[in-house]
Amino acid sequence: MKIKKNDQVKILAGKDRGKTGKVLRVLATEDKIIVEGLNIVKKHVKARKEGESGQRIEIPGKINVSNTMLVCPKCGKATRIGYKVTGKDKMRVCKQCKAEV
């Protein structure tokens, strides 16, 4: 997967189209990511103690990786990612400005 944890991504499709955020978690087996503050869903939580009321909490939901694009830290644009192999290292490279990500 070309997107890693702590990367800055731009949402291409869905209710948060055009917004950017930081990747909190990568779910590689499902091909999905969780982005901070985006794709907010409401989760109903049952009351655990007597006298306590149940509540609805808002948490970020999963987004398919195909609906996101990495934002290059150098040029600041949403870009595709390529790879550059030097010796034993494999680096991610921005397709627009050729900078290492």
Helices and strands as residue ranges (DSSP letters): E 8-11, E 20-27, E 32-35, E 40-45, E 55-60, E 62-64, G 65-67, E 68-71, E 78-79, E 81-86, E 89-94
